[in-house]
């Protein structure tokens, strides 16, 4: 079975017991209660999700926690704690490496008031980091799922895209940076993504209709929102904000910059569907909102345009694994 | 660094932020609030913690959830949900295997009203199952830690020991079962341990002083209680209850039955320190209580006796990994 087949199988077979508002199939699970508990987990495997040649242990610690906090952000939840399962390969993990991994997590945890509350450490054939983040929502029914987008909504992202993919290209020597500062920013976008906790909370409070984080690429993740909501989503590629330097690096790689940014993945901005009137309200509260498209009635799908003309979606619309 | 060194390093470096009552170093972490959130994680790696030759996928699903629920039981918490990180090796996982893994989890989850609320699926070099369980405690300050044992307490276990280790010996062909029914029960003790959720809840409500689950063997885990509580714990080996068949299998293996049971691990009974007057109160509420020793003042340590005579603790007092 492919990974997507297996995920679908899990989603279909999920059983919700009393007290679970939302189970498998969204960014995080939400348990009923006051407050509601929001929980999400992500597993990072060496040479599948990261390479130590391009991701230091401190970066890895940051990223492993960041991707989980991003899932909580996408529900609009307040993060509280994380637990860490660590599998150490036969080559071991030096004390300095362990300290770096932990420092990367603790620094990000401190920023968001999160406690690294426990963990499990074991040996195994490869470095594996399984992080579970736990958050709360005073009103668990207010969690913003992927399924609430309605025709007429604006679709927006909370920041520039393509930076992480461009940063990885730099790290792998596939492209050269336009200038050192821009290069450093792109590498940081790959290594140390920012979970949009505050944006997610504010967007939930303002009544955003649907939200998820852009981890696997804009096209794939927007497709998930379209499927879950039962709507057609139109995206104007020329409205997709590009991180500085992405256009030149995409050109050097022989790619179209907007599609490069829309399929690169790993950016961890939020993708949100909201009433048009809420865009200025969100901006007034400090949320970065870049409208990139609209929700329409129709067969669940994502339609792309560039300067008003239809653009065929690339065969591979995103990434399930990023190395 | 050895695993124990690294765990110690993690424990020492743990930072508790506002709202965390109890962090790294107990069975589970407890977050302040009403209700308090209790969270624990365990990672099982193929050929480190289990072998597919002796543990079917359905058993694995049961056990991966059971060990986490056992950690919640040891805090006296009510389990609510679990999330699952699954790493699938290059050889893949057939649909039938996946369904078996899931069924093993769902059956146990149903018994305890737990929702398998989400997960993450990825590929990697080996089968790895990282399960995180989340529970609640109306009063998080009532969580039963390892650290509360006081001189004068009775130390007890909630069931017979040695069954899981004897079952593994049968599965590996190192011993023959005394009779088929007993053999089946021992194998089940290894494959499908029972998390003592109800016992843990009742013992917490009755004011048990310290508690942890017996996952790494009675001696090692009692040693953890002694260290955390700053007490000497005396265990009468002849009072340790043995699962049926354990004595004969230990004999066949050339081991002393009581030490075999006290070091075998994987039994997942609770080890509890409680006031002597609470033993009959707990029994009156249906908790199985086998007193096996006492808490004394003294250097944190575990002292063993057999028929009143001191017995030297074996060099290897328990197991960190059980295959």
Boltz contact constraints between the chains, C-beta under 6 A:
constraints:
  - contact:
      token1: [A, 1]
      token2: [B, 95]
      max_distance: 6.0
  - contact:
      token1: [A, 6]
      token2: [B, 121]
      max_distance: 6.0
  - contact:
      token1: [A, 7]
      token2: [B, 121]
      max_distance: 6.0
  - contact:
      token1: [A, 15]
      token2: [B, 106]
      max_distance: 6.0
  - contact:
      token1: [A, 16]
      token2: [B, 115]
      max_distance: 6.0
  - contact:
      token1: [A, 17]
      token2: [B, 113]
      max_distance: 6.0
  - contact:
      token1: [A, 17]
      token2: [B, 115]
      max_distance: 6.0
  - contact:
      token1: [A, 20]
      token2: [B, 115]
      max_distance: 6.0
  - contact:
      token1: [A, 20]
      token2: [B, 117]
      max_distance: 6.0
  - contact:
      token1: [A, 23]
      token2: [B, 117]
      max_distance: 6.0
  - contact:
      token1: [A, 24]
      token2: [B, 118]
      max_distance: 6.0
  - contact:
      token1: [A, 29]
      token2: [B, 117]
      max_distance: 6.0
  - contact:
      token1: [A, 29]
      token2: [B, 118]
      max_distance: 6.0
  - contact:
      token1: [A, 31]
      token2: [B, 80]
      max_distance: 6.0
  - contact:
      token1: [A, 31]
      token2: [B, 81]
      max_distance: 6.0
  - contact:
      token1: [A, 37]
      token2: [B, 37]
      max_distance: 6.0
  - contact:
      token1: [A, 39]
      token2: [B, 83]
      max_distance: 6.0
  - contact:
      token1: [A, 39]
      token2: [B, 134]
      max_distance: 6.0
  - contact:
      token1: [A, 41]
      token2: [B, 83]
      max_distance: 6.0
  - contact:
      token1: [A, 41]
      token2: [B, 85]
      max_distance: 6.0
  - contact:
      token1: [A, 41]
      token2: [B, 120]
      max_distance: 6.0
  - contact:
      token1: [A, 41]
      token2: [B, 132]
      max_distance: 6.0
  - contact:
      token1: [A, 42]
      token2: [B, 120]
      max_distance: 6.0
  - contact:
      token1: [A, 43]
      token2: [B, 85]
      max_distance: 6.0
  - contact:
      token1: [A, 43]
      token2: [B, 87]
      max_distance: 6.0
  - contact:
      token1: [A, 43]
      token2: [B, 120]
      max_distance: 6.0
  - contact:
      token1: [A, 43]
      token2: [B, 122]
      max_distance: 6.0
  - contact:
      token1: [A, 45]
      token2: [B, 87]
      max_distance: 6.0
  - contact:
      token1: [A, 45]
      token2: [B, 122]
      max_distance: 6.0
  - contact:
      token1: [A, 45]
      token2: [B, 124]
      max_distance: 6.0
  - contact:
      token1: [A, 48]
      token2: [B, 123]
      max_distance: 6.0
  - contact:
      token1: [A, 48]
      token2: [B, 124]
      max_distance: 6.0
  - contact:
      token1: [A, 80]
      token2: [B, 31]
      max_distance: 6.0
  - contact:
      token1: [A, 81]
      token2: [B, 31]
      max_distance: 6.0
  - contact:
      token1: [A, 83]
      token2: [B, 39]
      max_distance: 6.0
  - contact:
      token1: [A, 83]
      token2: [B, 41]
      max_distance: 6.0
  - contact:
      token1: [A, 83]
      token2: [B, 132]
      max_distance: 6.0
  - contact:
      token1: [A, 85]
      token2: [B, 41]
      max_distance: 6.0
  - contact:
      token1: [A, 85]
      token2: [B, 43]
      max_distance: 6.0
  - contact:
      token1: [A, 85]
      token2: [B, 130]
      max_distance: 6.0
  - contact:
      token1: [A, 87]
      token2: [B, 45]
      max_distance: 6.0
  - contact:
      token1: [A, 95]
      token2: [B, 1]
      max_distance: 6.0
  - contact:
      token1: [A, 106]
      token2: [B, 15]
      max_distance: 6.0
  - contact:
      token1: [A, 113]
      token2: [B, 17]
      max_distance: 6.0
  - contact:
      token1: [A, 115]
      token2: [B, 16]
      max_distance: 6.0
  - contact:
      token1: [A, 115]
      token2: [B, 17]
      max_distance: 6.0
  - contact:
      token1: [A, 115]
      token2: [B, 20]
      max_distance: 6.0
  - contact:
      token1: [A, 117]
      token2: [B, 20]
      max_distance: 6.0
  - contact:
      token1: [A, 117]
      token2: [B, 23]
      max_distance: 6.0
  - contact:
      token1: [A, 117]
      token2: [B, 29]
      max_distance: 6.0
  - contact:
      token1: [A, 118]
      token2: [B, 24]
      max_distance: 6.0
  - contact:
      token1: [A, 118]
      token2: [B, 29]
      max_distance: 6.0
  - contact:
      token1: [A, 120]
      token2: [B, 41]
      max_distance: 6.0
  - contact:
      token1: [A, 120]
      token2: [B, 42]
      max_distance: 6.0
  - contact:
      token1: [A, 120]
      token2: [B, 43]
      max_distance: 6.0
  - contact:
      token1: [A, 121]
      token2: [B, 6]
      max_distance: 6.0
  - contact:
      token1: [A, 121]
      token2: [B, 7]
      max_distance: 6.0
  - contact:
      token1: [A, 122]
      token2: [B, 43]
      max_distance: 6.0
  - contact:
      token1: [A, 122]
      token2: [B, 45]
      max_distance: 6.0
  - contact:
      token1: [A, 123]
      token2: [B, 48]
      max_distance: 6.0
  - contact:
      token1: [A, 124]
      token2: [B, 45]
      max_distance: 6.0
  - contact:
      token1: [A, 124]
      token2: [B, 48]
      max_distance: 6.0
  - contact:
      token1: [A, 125]
      token2: [B, 125]
      max_distance: 6.0
  - contact:
      token1: [A, 125]
      token2: [B, 126]
      max_distance: 6.0
  - contact:
      token1: [A, 126]
      token2: [B, 125]
      max_distance: 6.0
  - contact:
      token1: [A, 128]
      token2: [B, 128]
      max_distance: 6.0
  - contact:
      token1: [A, 130]
      token2: [B, 85]
      max_distance: 6.0
  - contact:
      token1: [A, 130]
      token2: [B, 130]
      max_distance: 6.0
  - contact:
      token1: [A, 132]
      token2: [B, 41]
      max_distance: 6.0
  - contact:
      token1: [A, 132]
      token2: [B, 83]
      max_distance: 6.0
  - contact:
      token1: [A, 132]
      token2: [B, 132]
      max_distance: 6.0
  - contact:
      token1: [A, 134]
      token2: [B, 39]
      max_distance: 6.0
